[in-house]
Amino acid sequence: MIRSELIQKIADENPHLTQRHVERIVNTVFEEIIEALAKGDRVELRGFGAFSVKSRDARLGRNPRTGEAVKVEDKKVPFFKTGKLLRDRLNGKV
C-alpha cells in the first residue's frame, strides 16, 4: 500500500472527512514521526511498533565491482521494531 492508497482508504471509511482533510492528517502524522526521529527521539505506536534511530559506526567496506576497500562514514539509520499485536497477526495468532 502506498500513501495515496492509504489516504483513499481512510477517506472512503470516513465519509464525513474530505479527501483534502485526510491527506493533511496523514501527512501530519508522517511529518511528526520524521521530525521526532530527526531529533533522535523514539516513536511508539502501541500494538503496531516502535520507530527509533540507530547509529552505525564507520567501517571499511568493499566495492563489489572492483574489490577495492572503501571507507564508509558513520551514519544514523531508521529502525523499526514490530509490536506484539502486529507480530501475532502476521503469524496468524489473532
PDB file of N, CA, C and O in Angstrom:
ATOM      1  N   MET A   1       0.850  -1.176   0.000  1.00  0.00           N
ATOM      2  CA  MET A   1       0.000   0.000   0.000  1.00  0.00           C
ATOM      3  C   MET A   1       0.894   1.237   0.000  1.00  0.00           C
ATOM      4  O   MET A   1       1.856   1.327   0.763  1.00  0.00           O
ATOM      5  N   ILE A   2       0.560   2.181  -0.864  1.00  0.00           N
ATOM      6  CA  ILE A   2       1.309   3.435  -0.916  1.00  0.00           C
ATOM      7  C   ILE A   2       0.486   4.539  -0.256  1.00  0.00           C
ATOM      8  O   ILE A   2      -0.691   4.354   0.051  1.00  0.00           O
ATOM      9  N   ARG A   3       1.124   5.689  -0.042  1.00  0.00           N
ATOM     10  CA  ARG A   3       0.492   6.789   0.697  1.00  0.00           C
ATOM     11  C   ARG A   3      -0.869   7.176   0.105  1.00  0.00           C
ATOM     12  O   ARG A   3      -1.828   7.371   0.851  1.00  0.00           O
ATOM     13  N   SER A   4      -0.963   7.287  -1.206  1.00  0.00           N
ATOM     14  CA  SER A   4      -2.226   7.698  -1.826  1.00  0.00           C
ATOM     15  C   SER A   4      -3.328   6.657  -1.601  1.00  0.00           C
ATOM     16  O   SER A   4      -4.493   7.016  -1.430  1.00  0.00           O
ATOM     17  N   GLU A   5      -2.965   5.376  -1.600  1.00  0.00           N
ATOM     18  CA  GLU A   5      -3.952   4.322  -1.330  1.00  0.00           C
ATOM     19  C   GLU A   5      -4.424   4.381   0.126  1.00  0.00           C
ATOM     20  O   GLU A   5      -5.602   4.164   0.413  1.00  0.00           O
ATOM     21  N   LEU A   6      -3.504   4.675   1.034  1.00  0.00           N
ATOM     22  CA  LEU A   6      -3.860   4.822   2.443  1.00  0.00           C
ATOM     23  C   LEU A   6      -4.828   5.993   2.621  1.00  0.00           C
ATOM     24  O   LEU A   6      -5.833   5.872   3.322  1.00  0.00           O
ATOM     25  N   ILE A   7      -4.529   7.100   1.997  1.00  0.00           N
ATOM     26  CA  ILE A   7      -5.397   8.279   2.082  1.00  0.00           C
ATOM     27  C   ILE A   7      -6.776   7.957   1.531  1.00  0.00           C
ATOM     28  O   ILE A   7      -7.787   8.314   2.137  1.00  0.00           O
ATOM     29  N   GLN A   8      -6.826   7.285   0.385  1.00  0.00           N
ATOM     30  CA  GLN A   8      -8.111   6.942  -0.231  1.00  0.00           C
ATOM     31  C   GLN A   8      -8.919   6.012   0.662  1.00  0.00           C
ATOM     32  O   GLN A   8     -10.126   6.200   0.811  1.00  0.00           O
ATOM     33  N   LYS A   9      -8.272   5.007   1.265  1.00  0.00           N
ATOM     34  CA  LYS A   9      -8.962   4.052   2.133  1.00  0.00           C
ATOM     35  C   LYS A   9      -9.542   4.746   3.359  1.00  0.00           C
ATOM     36  O   LYS A   9     -10.684   4.487   3.740  1.00  0.00           O
ATOM     37  N   ILE A  10      -8.763   5.620   3.972  1.00  0.00           N
ATOM     38  CA  ILE A  10      -9.255   6.353   5.148  1.00  0.00           C
ATOM     39  C   ILE A  10     -10.409   7.263   4.754  1.00  0.00           C
ATOM     40  O   ILE A  10     -11.394   7.362   5.487  1.00  0.00           O
ATOM     41  N   ALA A  11     -10.303   7.929   3.608  1.00  0.00           N
ATOM     42  CA  ALA A  11     -11.373   8.820   3.135  1.00  0.00           C
ATOM     43  C   ALA A  11     -12.652   8.030   2.846  1.00  0.00           C
ATOM     44  O   ALA A  11     -13.751   8.497   3.146  1.00  0.00           O
ATOM     45  N   ASP A  12     -12.512   6.840   2.267  1.00  0.00           N
ATOM     46  CA  ASP A  12     -13.675   6.007   1.961  1.00  0.00           C
ATOM     47  C   ASP A  12     -14.379   5.534   3.231  1.00  0.00           C
ATOM     48  O   ASP A  12     -15.606   5.445   3.270  1.00  0.00           O
ATOM     49  N   GLU A  13     -13.595   5.230   4.272  1.00  0.00           N
ATOM     50  CA  GLU A  13     -14.169   4.741   5.522  1.00  0.00           C
ATOM     51  C   GLU A  13     -14.687   5.853   6.427  1.00  0.00           C
ATOM     52  O   GLU A  13     -15.370   5.582   7.414  1.00  0.00           O
ATOM     53  N   ASN A  14     -14.367   7.097   6.098  1.00  0.00           N
ATOM     54  CA  ASN A  14     -14.806   8.251   6.890  1.00  0.00           C
ATOM     55  C   ASN A  14     -15.413   9.304   5.968  1.00  0.00           C
ATOM     56  O   ASN A  14     -14.769  10.306   5.658  1.00  0.00           O
ATOM     57  N   PRO A  15     -16.659   9.079   5.527  1.00  0.00           N
ATOM     58  CA  PRO A  15     -17.267   9.990   4.551  1.00  0.00           C
ATOM     59  C   PRO A  15     -17.461  11.424   5.066  1.00  0.00           C
ATOM     60  O   PRO A  15     -17.657  12.347   4.276  1.00  0.00           O
ATOM     61  N   HIS A  16     -17.406  11.606   6.390  1.00  0.00           N
ATOM     62  CA  HIS A  16     -17.551  12.955   6.940  1.00  0.00           C
ATOM     63  C   HIS A  16     -16.279  13.788   6.780  1.00  0.00           C
ATOM     64  O   HIS A  16     -16.292  14.994   7.025  1.00  0.00           O
ATOM     65  N   LEU A  17     -15.181  13.148   6.371  1.00  0.00           N
ATOM     66  CA  LEU A  17     -13.926  13.851   6.124  1.00  0.00           C
ATOM     67  C   LEU A  17     -13.687  13.960   4.626  1.00  0.00           C
ATOM     68  O   LEU A  17     -13.935  13.014   3.878  1.00  0.00           O
ATOM     69  N   THR A  18     -13.204  15.116   4.193  1.00  0.00           N
ATOM     70  CA  THR A  18     -12.898  15.280   2.767  1.00  0.00           C
ATOM     71  C   THR A  18     -11.530  14.664   2.472  1.00  0.00           C
ATOM     72  O   THR A  18     -10.721  14.441   3.372  1.00  0.00           O
ATOM     73  N   GLN A  19     -11.302  14.401   1.212  1.00  0.00           N
ATOM     74  CA  GLN A  19     -10.014  13.836   0.774  1.00  0.00           C
ATOM     75  C   GLN A  19      -8.870  14.757   1.208  1.00  0.00           C
ATOM     76  O   GLN A  19      -7.818  14.284   1.639  1.00  0.00           O
ATOM     77  N   ARG A  20      -9.076  16.057   1.096  1.00  0.00           N
ATOM     78  CA  ARG A  20      -8.043  17.031   1.457  1.00  0.00           C
ATOM     79  C   ARG A  20      -7.718  16.970   2.948  1.00  0.00           C
ATOM     80  O   ARG A  20      -6.554  17.067   3.336  1.00  0.00           O
ATOM     81  N   HIS A  21      -8.758  16.808   3.793  1.00  0.00           N
ATOM     82  CA  HIS A  21      -8.533  16.716   5.241  1.00  0.00           C
ATOM     83  C   HIS A  21      -7.760  15.441   5.597  1.00  0.00           C
ATOM     84  O   HIS A  21      -6.834  15.471   6.408  1.00  0.00           O
ATOM     85  N   VAL A  22      -8.149  14.338   4.987  1.00  0.00           N
ATOM     86  CA  VAL A  22      -7.473  13.062   5.256  1.00  0.00           C
ATOM     87  C   VAL A  22      -6.015  13.150   4.822  1.00  0.00           C
ATOM     88  O   VAL A  22      -5.123  12.685   5.532  1.00  0.00           O
ATOM     89  N   GLU A  23      -5.776  13.737   3.670  1.00  0.00           N
ATOM     90  CA  GLU A  23      -4.404  13.879   3.180  1.00  0.00           C
ATOM     91  C   GLU A  23      -3.571  14.715   4.151  1.00  0.00           C
ATOM     92  O   GLU A  23      -2.419  14.384   4.430  1.00  0.00           O
ATOM     93  N   ARG A  24      -4.149  15.786   4.656  1.00  0.00           N
ATOM     94  CA  ARG A  24      -3.454  16.646   5.609  1.00  0.00           C
ATOM     95  C   ARG A  24      -3.146  15.889   6.911  1.00  0.00           C
ATOM     96  O   ARG A  24      -2.066  16.047   7.482  1.00  0.00           O
ATOM     97  N   ILE A  25      -4.087  15.074   7.372  1.00  0.00           N
ATOM     98  CA  ILE A  25      -3.887  14.295   8.605  1.00  0.00           C
ATOM     99  C   ILE A  25      -2.759  13.281   8.420  1.00  0.00           C
ATOM    100  O   ILE A  25      -1.859  13.186   9.254  1.00  0.00           O
ATOM    101  N   VAL A  26      -2.813  12.524   7.320  1.00  0.00           N
ATOM    102  CA  VAL A  26      -1.798  11.503   7.064  1.00  0.00           C
ATOM    103  C   VAL A  26      -0.416  12.152   6.929  1.00  0.00           C
ATOM    104  O   VAL A  26       0.558  11.662   7.501  1.00  0.00           O
ATOM    105  N   ASN A  27      -0.332  13.243   6.182  1.00  0.00           N
ATOM    106  CA  ASN A  27       0.949  13.928   6.014  1.00  0.00           C
ATOM    107  C   ASN A  27       1.477  14.462   7.340  1.00  0.00           C
ATOM    108  O   ASN A  27       2.682  14.421   7.590  1.00  0.00           O
ATOM    109  N   THR A  28       0.585  14.963   8.189  1.00  0.00           N
ATOM    110  CA  THR A  28       0.995  15.472   9.501  1.00  0.00           C
ATOM    111  C   THR A  28       1.553  14.352  10.367  1.00  0.00           C
ATOM    112  O   THR A  28       2.570  14.537  11.036  1.00  0.00           O
ATOM    113  N   VAL A  29       0.902  13.196  10.365  1.00  0.00           N
ATOM    114  CA  VAL A  29       1.382  12.058  11.162  1.00  0.00           C
ATOM    115  C   VAL A  29       2.777  11.658  10.693  1.00  0.00           C
ATOM    116  O   VAL A  29       3.673  11.477  11.517  1.00  0.00           O
ATOM    117  N   PHE A  30       2.976  11.518   9.386  1.00  0.00           N
ATOM    118  CA  PHE A  30       4.280  11.131   8.866  1.00  0.00           C
ATOM    119  C   PHE A  30       5.343  12.186   9.173  1.00  0.00           C
ATOM    120  O   PHE A  30       6.467  11.848   9.543  1.00  0.00           O
ATOM    121  N   GLU A  31       4.991  13.457   9.020  1.00  0.00           N
ATOM    122  CA  GLU A  31       5.949  14.537   9.297  1.00  0.00           C
ATOM    123  C   GLU A  31       6.363  14.545  10.766  1.00  0.00           C
ATOM    124  O   GLU A  31       7.533  14.764  11.078  1.00  0.00           O
ATOM    125  N   GLU A  32       5.414  14.309  11.671  1.00  0.00           N
ATOM    126  CA  GLU A  32       5.734  14.280  13.096  1.00  0.00           C
ATOM    127  C   GLU A  32       6.663  13.117  13.430  1.00  0.00           C
ATOM    128  O   GLU A  32       7.577  13.265  14.241  1.00  0.00           O
ATOM    129  N   ILE A  33       6.435  11.966  12.809  1.00  0.00           N
ATOM    130  CA  ILE A  33       7.322  10.820  13.021  1.00  0.00           C
ATOM    131  C   ILE A  33       8.720  11.158  12.520  1.00  0.00           C
ATOM    132  O   ILE A  33       9.705  10.889  13.208  1.00  0.00           O
ATOM    133  N   ILE A  34       8.817  11.742  11.334  1.00  0.00           N
ATOM    134  CA  ILE A  34      10.107  12.103  10.755  1.00  0.00           C
ATOM    135  C   ILE A  34      10.836  13.118  11.629  1.00  0.00           C
ATOM    136  O   ILE A  34      12.034  12.974  11.877  1.00  0.00           O
ATOM    137  N   GLU A  35      10.124  14.143  12.099  1.00  0.00           N
ATOM    138  CA  GLU A  35      10.741  15.163  12.939  1.00  0.00           C
ATOM    139  C   GLU A  35      11.249  14.575  14.249  1.00  0.00           C
ATOM    140  O   GLU A  35      12.338  14.923  14.705  1.00  0.00           O
ATOM    141  N   ALA A  36      10.466  13.687  14.856  1.00  0.00           N
ATOM    142  CA  ALA A  36      10.878  13.065  16.115  1.00  0.00           C
ATOM    143  C   ALA A  36      12.137  12.236  15.901  1.00  0.00           C
ATOM    144  O   ALA A  36      13.062  12.297  16.711  1.00  0.00           O
ATOM    145  N   LEU A  37      12.182  11.466  14.824  1.00  0.00           N
ATOM    146  CA  LEU A  37      13.357  10.650  14.536  1.00  0.00           C
ATOM    147  C   LEU A  37      14.573  11.523  14.242  1.00  0.00           C
ATOM    148  O   LEU A  37      15.687  11.193  14.646  1.00  0.00           O
ATOM    149  N   ALA A  38      14.363  12.633  13.542  1.00  0.00           N
ATOM    150  CA  ALA A  38      15.469  13.544  13.230  1.00  0.00           C
ATOM    151  C   ALA A  38      16.079  14.126  14.502  1.00  0.00           C
ATOM    152  O   ALA A  38      17.273  14.425  14.537  1.00  0.00           O
ATOM    153  N   LYS A  39      15.255  14.292  15.559  1.00  0.00           N
ATOM    154  CA  LYS A  39      15.753  14.783  16.843  1.00  0.00           C
ATOM    155  C   LYS A  39      16.366  13.667  17.680  1.00  0.00           C
ATOM    156  O   LYS A  39      16.940  13.924  18.738  1.00  0.00           O
ATOM    157  N   GLY A  40      16.244  12.426  17.205  1.00  0.00           N
ATOM    158  CA  GLY A  40      16.792  11.297  17.943  1.00  0.00           C
ATOM    159  C   GLY A  40      15.803  10.665  18.903  1.00  0.00           C
ATOM    160  O   GLY A  40      16.174   9.789  19.685  1.00  0.00           O
ATOM    161  N   ASP A  41      14.548  11.095  18.857  1.00  0.00           N
ATOM    162  CA  ASP A  41      13.516  10.545  19.733  1.00  0.00           C
ATOM    163  C   ASP A  41      13.006   9.211  19.197  1.00  0.00           C
ATOM    164  O   ASP A  41      13.235   8.851  18.042  1.00  0.00           O
ATOM    165  N   ARG A  42      12.317   8.499  20.061  1.00  0.00           N
ATOM    166  CA  ARG A  42      11.696   7.217  19.704  1.00  0.00           C
ATOM    167  C   ARG A  42      10.197   7.459  19.545  1.00  0.00           C
ATOM    168  O   ARG A  42       9.604   8.203  20.327  1.00  0.00           O
ATOM    169  N   VAL A  43       9.585   6.840  18.545  1.00  0.00           N
ATOM    170  CA  VAL A  43       8.151   6.973  18.312  1.00  0.00           C
ATOM    171  C   VAL A  43       7.520   5.603  18.465  1.00  0.00           C
ATOM    172  O   VAL A  43       7.853   4.678  17.724  1.00  0.00           O
ATOM    173  N   GLU A  44       6.607   5.464  19.426  1.00  0.00           N
ATOM    174  CA  GLU A  44       5.973   4.175  19.678  1.00  0.00           C
ATOM    175  C   GLU A  44       4.482   4.260  19.376  1.00  0.00           C
ATOM    176  O   GLU A  44       3.779   5.139  19.876  1.00  0.00           O
ATOM    177  N   LEU A  45       4.016   3.331  18.551  1.00  0.00           N
ATOM    178  CA  LEU A  45       2.595   3.211  18.238  1.00  0.00           C
ATOM    179  C   LEU A  45       2.151   1.871  18.816  1.00  0.00           C
ATOM    180  O   LEU A  45       2.424   0.820  18.235  1.00  0.00           O
ATOM    181  N   ARG A  46       1.474   1.907  19.948  1.00  0.00           N
ATOM    182  CA  ARG A  46       1.107   0.683  20.677  1.00  0.00           C
ATOM    183  C   ARG A  46       0.420  -0.327  19.772  1.00  0.00           C
ATOM    184  O   ARG A  46      -0.505   0.007  19.032  1.00  0.00           O
ATOM    185  N   GLY A  47       0.884  -1.559  19.843  1.00  0.00           N
ATOM    186  CA  GLY A  47       0.307  -2.630  19.050  1.00  0.00           C
ATOM    187  C   GLY A  47       0.872  -2.716  17.642  1.00  0.00           C
ATOM    188  O   GLY A  47       0.821  -3.773  17.014  1.00  0.00           O
ATOM    189  N   PHE A  48       1.408  -1.617  17.146  1.00  0.00           N
ATOM    190  CA  PHE A  48       1.956  -1.596  15.787  1.00  0.00           C
ATOM    191  C   PHE A  48       3.469  -1.771  15.817  1.00  0.00           C
ATOM    192  O   PHE A  48       4.010  -2.682  15.189  1.00  0.00           O
ATOM    193  N   GLY A  49       4.149  -0.890  16.554  1.00  0.00           N
ATOM    194  CA  GLY A  49       5.592  -0.996  16.641  1.00  0.00           C
ATOM    195  C   GLY A  49       6.225   0.300  17.082  1.00  0.00           C
ATOM    196  O   GLY A  49       5.534   1.258  17.429  1.00  0.00           O
ATOM    197  N   ALA A  50       7.546   0.324  17.066  1.00  0.00           N
ATOM    198  CA  ALA A  50       8.294   1.492  17.503  1.00  0.00           C
ATOM    199  C   ALA A  50       9.371   1.841  16.489  1.00  0.00           C
ATOM    200  O   ALA A  50      10.106   0.976  16.014  1.00  0.00           O
ATOM    201  N   PHE A  51       9.447   3.122  16.171  1.00  0.00           N
ATOM    202  CA  PHE A  51      10.486   3.647  15.298  1.00  0.00           C
ATOM    203  C   PHE A  51      11.569   4.252  16.179  1.00  0.00           C
ATOM    204  O   PHE A  51      11.266   4.936  17.157  1.00  0.00           O
ATOM    205  N   SER A  52      12.823   4.006  15.839  1.00  0.00           N
ATOM    206  CA  SER A  52      13.924   4.619  16.566  1.00  0.00           C
ATOM    207  C   SER A  52      15.079   4.832  15.591  1.00  0.00           C
ATOM    208  O   SER A  52      15.004   4.452  14.423  1.00  0.00           O
ATOM    209  N   VAL A  53      16.142   5.443  16.096  1.00  0.00           N
ATOM    210  CA  VAL A  53      17.319   5.719  15.276  1.00  0.00           C
ATOM    211  C   VAL A  53      18.488   4.953  15.867  1.00  0.00           C
ATOM    212  O   VAL A  53      18.726   5.000  17.074  1.00  0.00           O
ATOM    213  N   LYS A  54      19.214   4.250  15.014  1.00  0.00           N
ATOM    214  CA  LYS A  54      20.414   3.535  15.446  1.00  0.00           C
ATOM    215  C   LYS A  54      21.620   4.157  14.763  1.00  0.00           C
ATOM    216  O   LYS A  54      21.543   4.628  13.628  1.00  0.00           O
ATOM    217  N   SER A  55      22.722   4.147  15.473  1.00  0.00           N
ATOM    218  CA  SER A  55      23.964   4.685  14.915  1.00  0.00           C
ATOM    219  C   SER A  55      24.824   3.542  14.392  1.00  0.00           C
ATOM    220  O   SER A  55      25.009   2.526  15.062  1.00  0.00           O
ATOM    221  N   ARG A  56      25.332   3.725  13.212  1.00  0.00           N
ATOM    222  CA  ARG A  56      26.249   2.748  12.627  1.00  0.00           C
ATOM    223  C   ARG A  56      27.647   3.362  12.653  1.00  0.00           C
ATOM    224  O   ARG A  56      27.837   4.498  12.220  1.00  0.00           O
ATOM    225  N   ASP A  57      28.606   2.623  13.150  1.00  0.00           N
ATOM    226  CA  ASP A  57      29.981   3.110  13.214  1.00  0.00           C
ATOM    227  C   ASP A  57      30.606   3.137  11.824  1.00  0.00           C
ATOM    228  O   ASP A  57      30.172   2.442  10.906  1.00  0.00           O
ATOM    229  N   ALA A  58      31.644   3.968  11.704  1.00  0.00           N
ATOM    230  CA  ALA A  58      32.407   3.999  10.460  1.00  0.00           C
ATOM    231  C   ALA A  58      33.091   2.639  10.303  1.00  0.00           C
ATOM    232  O   ALA A  58      33.446   1.991  11.287  1.00  0.00           O
ATOM    233  N   ARG A  59      33.266   2.225   9.058  1.00  0.00           N
ATOM    234  CA  ARG A  59      33.883   0.925   8.822  1.00  0.00           C
ATOM    235  C   ARG A  59      34.561   0.925   7.462  1.00  0.00           C
ATOM    236  O   ARG A  59      34.423   1.859   6.672  1.00  0.00           O
ATOM    237  N   LEU A  60      35.282  -0.129   7.218  1.00  0.00           N
ATOM    238  CA  LEU A  60      35.931  -0.302   5.933  1.00  0.00           C
ATOM    239  C   LEU A  60      35.090  -1.275   5.117  1.00  0.00           C
ATOM    240  O   LEU A  60      34.958  -2.445   5.477  1.00  0.00           O
ATOM    241  N   GLY A  61      34.526  -0.789   4.019  1.00  0.00           N
ATOM    242  CA  GLY A  61      33.696  -1.632   3.167  1.00  0.00           C
ATOM    243  C   GLY A  61      34.465  -2.020   1.915  1.00  0.00           C
ATOM    244  O   GLY A  61      35.651  -1.721   1.776  1.00  0.00           O
ATOM    245  N   ARG A  62      33.767  -2.691   1.008  1.00  0.00           N
ATOM    246  CA  ARG A  62      34.400  -3.127  -0.226  1.00  0.00           C
ATOM    247  C   ARG A  62      33.508  -2.802  -1.417  1.00  0.00           C
ATOM    248  O   ARG A  62      32.301  -3.043  -1.383  1.00  0.00           O
ATOM    249  N   ASN A  63      34.102  -2.257  -2.464  1.00  0.00           N
ATOM    250  CA  ASN A  63      33.385  -2.013  -3.707  1.00  0.00           C
ATOM    251  C   ASN A  63      33.174  -3.373  -4.366  1.00  0.00           C
ATOM    252  O   ASN A  63      34.152  -4.033  -4.716  1.00  0.00           O
ATOM    253  N   PRO A  64      31.916  -3.815  -4.547  1.00  0.00           N
ATOM    254  CA  PRO A  64      31.678  -5.154  -5.088  1.00  0.00           C
ATOM    255  C   PRO A  64      32.159  -5.329  -6.532  1.00  0.00           C
ATOM    256  O   PRO A  64      32.457  -6.446  -6.955  1.00  0.00           O
ATOM    257  N   ARG A  65      32.234  -4.258  -7.268  1.00  0.00           N
ATOM    258  CA  ARG A  65      32.654  -4.359  -8.671  1.00  0.00           C
ATOM    259  C   ARG A  65      34.163  -4.530  -8.805  1.00  0.00           C
ATOM    260  O   ARG A  65      34.643  -5.344  -9.594  1.00  0.00           O
ATOM    261  N   THR A  66      34.915  -3.732  -8.003  1.00  0.00           N
ATOM    262  CA  THR A  66      36.379  -3.753  -8.156  1.00  0.00           C
ATOM    263  C   THR A  66      37.080  -4.493  -7.022  1.00  0.00           C
ATOM    264  O   THR A  66      38.238  -4.887  -7.162  1.00  0.00           O
ATOM    265  N   GLY A  67      36.387  -4.684  -5.901  1.00  0.00           N
ATOM    266  CA  GLY A  67      37.008  -5.334  -4.752  1.00  0.00           C
ATOM    267  C   GLY A  67      37.862  -4.378  -3.940  1.00  0.00           C
ATOM    268  O   GLY A  67      38.480  -4.776  -2.953  1.00  0.00           O
ATOM    269  N   GLU A  68      37.897  -3.109  -4.355  1.00  0.00           N
ATOM    270  CA  GLU A  68      38.703  -2.096  -3.683  1.00  0.00           C
ATOM    271  C   GLU A  68      38.098  -1.740  -2.322  1.00  0.00           C
ATOM    272  O   GLU A  68      36.878  -1.664  -2.184  1.00  0.00           O
ATOM    273  N   ALA A  69      38.951  -1.522  -1.324  1.00  0.00           N
ATOM    274  CA  ALA A  69      38.491  -1.125   0.008  1.00  0.00           C
ATOM    275  C   ALA A  69      37.983   0.316  -0.044  1.00  0.00           C
ATOM    276  O   ALA A  69      38.612   1.189  -0.642  1.00  0.00           O
ATOM    277  N   VAL A  70      36.826   0.548   0.599  1.00  0.00           N
ATOM    278  CA  VAL A  70      36.207   1.868   0.604  1.00  0.00           C
ATOM    279  C   VAL A  70      35.855   2.233   2.046  1.00  0.00           C
ATOM    280  O   VAL A  70      35.310   1.417   2.790  1.00  0.00           O
ATOM    281  N   LYS A  71      36.175   3.465   2.425  1.00  0.00           N
ATOM    282  CA  LYS A  71      35.850   3.918   3.773  1.00  0.00           C
ATOM    283  C   LYS A  71      34.368   4.316   3.800  1.00  0.00           C
ATOM    284  O   LYS A  71      33.925   5.132   2.991  1.00  0.00           O
ATOM    285  N   VAL A  72      33.612   3.736   4.732  1.00  0.00           N
ATOM    286  CA  VAL A  72      32.194   4.060   4.889  1.00  0.00           C
ATOM    287  C   VAL A  72      32.065   4.891   6.161  1.00  0.00           C
ATOM    288  O   VAL A  72      32.447   4.444   7.243  1.00  0.00           O
ATOM    289  N   GLU A  73      31.528   6.095   6.028  1.00  0.00           N
ATOM    290  CA  GLU A  73      31.382   7.009   7.162  1.00  0.00           C
ATOM    291  C   GLU A  73      30.376   6.469   8.177  1.00  0.00           C
ATOM    292  O   GLU A  73      29.533   5.633   7.849  1.00  0.00           O
ATOM    293  N   ASP A  74      30.477   6.961   9.417  1.00  0.00           N
ATOM    294  CA  ASP A  74      29.455   6.609  10.402  1.00  0.00           C
ATOM    295  C   ASP A  74      28.157   7.314  10.015  1.00  0.00           C
ATOM    296  O   ASP A  74      28.182   8.378   9.397  1.00  0.00           O
ATOM    297  N   LYS A  75      27.037   6.721  10.380  1.00  0.00           N
ATOM    298  CA  LYS A  75      25.748   7.298   9.991  1.00  0.00           C
ATOM    299  C   LYS A  75      24.656   6.828  10.932  1.00  0.00           C
ATOM    300  O   LYS A  75      24.833   5.890  11.709  1.00  0.00           O
ATOM    301  N   LYS A  76      23.535   7.498  10.842  1.00  0.00           N
ATOM    302  CA  LYS A  76      22.349   7.128  11.609  1.00  0.00           C
ATOM    303  C   LYS A  76      21.336   6.541  10.637  1.00  0.00           C
ATOM    304  O   LYS A  76      21.148   7.053   9.533  1.00  0.00           O
ATOM    305  N   VAL A  77      20.683   5.457  11.060  1.00  0.00           N
ATOM    306  CA  VAL A  77      19.703   4.800  10.204  1.00  0.00           C
ATOM    307  C   VAL A  77      18.401   4.592  10.982  1.00  0.00           C
ATOM    308  O   VAL A  77      18.434   4.349  12.188  1.00  0.00           O
ATOM    309  N   PRO A  78      17.255   4.687  10.299  1.00  0.00           N
ATOM    310  CA  PRO A  78      15.986   4.421  10.982  1.00  0.00           C
ATOM    311  C   PRO A  78      15.848   2.934  11.264  1.00  0.00           C
ATOM    312  O   PRO A  78      16.331   2.096  10.503  1.00  0.00           O
ATOM    313  N   PHE A  79      15.184   2.618  12.367  1.00  0.00           N
ATOM    314  CA  PHE A  79      14.987   1.241  12.780  1.00  0.00           C
ATOM    315  C   PHE A  79      13.536   1.080  13.216  1.00  0.00           C
ATOM    316  O   PHE A  79      12.987   1.952  13.889  1.00  0.00           O
ATOM    317  N   PHE A  80      12.916  -0.034  12.835  1.00  0.00           N
ATOM    318  CA  PHE A  80      11.527  -0.297  13.218  1.00  0.00           C
ATOM    319  C   PHE A  80      11.449  -1.655  13.889  1.00  0.00           C
ATOM    320  O   PHE A  80      11.911  -2.658  13.344  1.00  0.00           O
ATOM    321  N   LYS A  81      10.861  -1.678  15.074  1.00  0.00           N
ATOM    322  CA  LYS A  81      10.646  -2.937  15.781  1.00  0.00           C
ATOM    323  C   LYS A  81       9.139  -3.151  15.877  1.00  0.00           C
ATOM    324  O   LYS A  81       8.416  -2.298  16.392  1.00  0.00           O
ATOM    325  N   THR A  82       8.672  -4.287  15.381  1.00  0.00           N
ATOM    326  CA  THR A  82       7.234  -4.549  15.370  1.00  0.00           C
ATOM    327  C   THR A  82       6.707  -4.758  16.787  1.00  0.00           C
ATOM    328  O   THR A  82       7.404  -5.251  17.674  1.00  0.00           O
ATOM    329  N   GLY A  83       5.449  -4.362  16.959  1.00  0.00           N
ATOM    330  CA  GLY A  83       4.775  -4.582  18.225  1.00  0.00           C
ATOM    331  C   GLY A  83       4.222  -6.001  18.291  1.00  0.00           C
ATOM    332  O   GLY A  83       4.126  -6.692  17.277  1.00  0.00           O
ATOM    333  N   LYS A  84       3.864  -6.420  19.491  1.00  0.00           N
ATOM    334  CA  LYS A  84       3.371  -7.782  19.700  1.00  0.00           C
ATOM    335  C   LYS A  84       2.094  -8.057  18.900  1.00  0.00           C
ATOM    336  O   LYS A  84       1.963  -9.120  18.293  1.00  0.00           O
ATOM    337  N   LEU A  85       1.164  -7.117  18.894  1.00  0.00           N
ATOM    338  CA  LEU A  85      -0.100  -7.303  18.171  1.00  0.00           C
ATOM    339  C   LEU A  85       0.151  -7.519  16.676  1.00  0.00           C
ATOM    340  O   LEU A  85      -0.435  -8.417  16.071  1.00  0.00           O
ATOM    341  N   LEU A  86       1.012  -6.705  16.088  1.00  0.00           N
ATOM    342  CA  LEU A  86       1.334  -6.842  14.666  1.00  0.00           C
ATOM    343  C   LEU A  86       2.013  -8.184  14.387  1.00  0.00           C
ATOM    344  O   LEU A  86       1.655  -8.873  13.432  1.00  0.00           O
ATOM    345  N   ARG A  87       2.994  -8.558  15.219  1.00  0.00           N
ATOM    346  CA  ARG A  87       3.678  -9.846  15.043  1.00  0.00           C
ATOM    347  C   ARG A  87       2.704 -11.003  15.135  1.00  0.00           C
ATOM    348  O   ARG A  87       2.754 -11.924  14.320  1.00  0.00           O
ATOM    349  N   ASP A  88       1.807 -10.963  16.131  1.00  0.00           N
ATOM    350  CA  ASP A  88       0.829 -12.039  16.303  1.00  0.00           C
ATOM    351  C   ASP A  88      -0.100 -12.138  15.101  1.00  0.00           C
ATOM    352  O   ASP A  88      -0.411 -13.237  14.643  1.00  0.00           O
ATOM    353  N   ARG A  89      -0.541 -11.001  14.591  1.00  0.00           N
ATOM    354  CA  ARG A  89      -1.439 -11.005  13.436  1.00  0.00           C
ATOM    355  C   ARG A  89      -0.760 -11.563  12.185  1.00  0.00           C
ATOM    356  O   ARG A  89      -1.373 -12.296  11.408  1.00  0.00           O
ATOM    357  N   LEU A  90       0.502 -11.209  12.004  1.00  0.00           N
ATOM    358  CA  LEU A  90       1.240 -11.716  10.846  1.00  0.00           C
ATOM    359  C   LEU A  90       1.442 -13.215  10.921  1.00  0.00           C
ATOM    360  O   LEU A  90       1.534 -13.886   9.894  1.00  0.00           O
ATOM    361  N   ASN A  91       1.512 -13.743  12.137  1.00  0.00           N
ATOM    362  CA  ASN A  91       1.724 -15.172  12.340  1.00  0.00           C
ATOM    363  C   ASN A  91       0.440 -15.945  12.586  1.00  0.00           C
ATOM    364  O   ASN A  91       0.479 -17.105  12.996  1.00  0.00           O
ATOM    365  N   GLY A  92      -0.703 -15.306  12.336  1.00  0.00           N
ATOM    366  CA  GLY A  92      -1.992 -15.991  12.441  1.00  0.00           C
ATOM    367  C   GLY A  92      -2.486 -16.226  13.851  1.00  0.00           C
ATOM    368  O   GLY A  92      -3.341 -17.085  14.065  1.00  0.00           O
ATOM    369  N   LYS A  93      -1.977 -15.491  14.812  1.00  0.00           N
ATOM    370  CA  LYS A  93      -2.394 -15.640  16.206  1.00  0.00           C
ATOM    371  C   LYS A  93      -3.265 -14.456  16.618  1.00  0.00           C
ATOM    372  O   LYS A  93      -2.828 -13.607  17.394  1.00  0.00           O
ATOM    373  N   VAL A  94      -4.468 -14.395  16.115  1.00  0.00           N
ATOM    374  CA  VAL A  94      -5.346 -13.243  16.385  1.00  0.00           C
ATOM    375  C   VAL A  94      -5.920 -13.294  17.771  1.00  0.00           C
ATOM    376  O   VAL A  94      -6.676 -12.404  18.158  1.00  0.00           O
TER     377      VAL A  94
END
